Amino acid sequence: MNRFTRAALVALALTTTAVPLAAQAQSRDYRQDRRDDYRDYRDDRRDDRRDYRSERRDDRREYRDDRRDDRRDYRRDRRWDRNDRDWWRGRDDFRDYRGSRSGYWYAPGYGYYRVEPRYYGYRWQRGGYLPSQYRGYYVRDPYVYGLRPAPRGYAYVHAGNDIVLIALATGLIASVLSGAY
């Protein structure tokens, strides 16, 4: 075998083994590029989701703040004023109120209800008990009367022209707001 033939065989052997290795290397590079592209795509989607969540969170926060401000304004506009004798006019709770009636009490949102004669004109005092038949006329919005929410186990109740804070279990009067309307 001469040198030229031997060189040709070596070159042929090298090309037959080098071409598949080069193709395999290209394939490996291609797979790595695809992996990188997919990783970038996932990262972009993750960032988009984070941005979307933060935008929604900000929107909800702004909406809550706006609603809170609206409620404060509403309460401020519709609040009870001791100096204004006609503060209740135009309120939905007092729609059927026609002034005081003998033998009846009026509870806003409930209407007139009959009262035992011994309780008509009665002055409620702290430490007393509200009779059970009058405990169901709850104050629906204590903020209107400038009151804080009732503590747990207590409720504000309309009793004649007064608002009393009672213990729900016993009817014990904890405080009295006289002459509410």
ChimeraX attribute file (.defattr): number of C-alpha atoms within 10 A of each C-alpha:
attribute: neighborCount
match mode: 1-to-1
recipient: residues
	/A:1	5
	/A:2	6
	/A:3	8
	/A:4	9
	/A:5	10
	/A:6	11
	/A:7	11
	/A:8	11
	/A:9	12
	/A:10	12
	/A:11	11
	/A:12	12
	/A:13	11
	/A:14	11
	/A:15	12
	/A:16	11
	/A:17	10
	/A:18	12
	/A:19	11
	/A:20	11
	/A:21	12
	/A:22	11
	/A:23	11
	/A:24	12
	/A:25	12
	/A:26	12
	/A:27	12
	/A:28	12
	/A:29	12
	/A:30	12
	/A:31	12
	/A:32	12
	/A:33	12
	/A:34	12
	/A:35	12
	/A:36	12
	/A:37	12
	/A:38	12
	/A:39	12
	/A:40	12
	/A:41	12
	/A:42	12
	/A:43	12
	/A:44	12
	/A:45	12
	/A:46	12
	/A:47	12
	/A:48	12
	/A:49	12
	/A:50	12
	/A:51	12
	/A:52	12
	/A:53	12
	/A:54	12
	/A:55	12
	/A:56	12
	/A:57	12
	/A:58	12
	/A:59	12
	/A:60	12
	/A:61	12
	/A:62	12
	/A:63	12
	/A:64	12
	/A:65	12
	/A:66	12
	/A:67	12
	/A:68	12
	/A:69	12
	/A:70	12
	/A:71	12
	/A:72	13
	/A:73	12
	/A:74	12
	/A:75	17
	/A:76	13
	/A:77	10
	/A:78	16
	/A:79	18
	/A:80	21
	/A:81	15
	/A:82	12
	/A:83	7
	/A:84	8
	/A:85	11
	/A:86	11
	/A:87	14
	/A:88	19
	/A:89	11
	/A:90	10
	/A:91	11
	/A:92	11
	/A:93	15
	/A:94	16
	/A:95	13
	/A:96	13
	/A:97	17
	/A:98	10
	/A:99	8
	/A:100	12
	/A:101	12
	/A:102	10
	/A:103	15
	/A:104	17
	/A:105	21
	/A:106	24
	/A:107	23
	/A:108	21
	/A:109	17
	/A:110	15
	/A:111	16
	/A:112	18
	/A:113	14
	/A:114	13
	/A:115	17
	/A:116	8
	/A:117	11
	/A:118	8
	/A:119	15
	/A:120	15
	/A:121	12
	/A:122	12
	/A:123	12
	/A:124	20
	/A:125	16
	/A:126	13
	/A:127	12
	/A:128	13
	/A:129	15
	/A:130	20
	/A:131	12
	/A:132	10
	/A:133	8
	/A:134	16
	/A:135	18
	/A:136	14
	/A:137	20
	/A:138	20
	/A:139	20
	/A:140	14
	/A:141	14
	/A:142	19
	/A:143	16
	/A:144	18
	/A:145	18
	/A:146	13
	/A:147	13
	/A:148	10
	/A:149	12
	/A:150	13
	/A:151	10
	/A:152	8
	/A:153	10
	/A:154	18
	/A:155	23
	/A:156	28
	/A:157	23
	/A:158	23
	/A:159	28
	/A:160	26
	/A:161	18
	/A:162	17
	/A:163	24
	/A:164	27
	/A:165	23
	/A:166	25
	/A:167	20
	/A:168	16
	/A:169	8
	/A:170	13
	/A:171	20
	/A:172	19
	/A:173	22
	/A:174	17
	/A:175	16
	/A:176	19
	/A:177	17
	/A:178	15
	/A:179	10
	/A:180	16
	/A:181	19
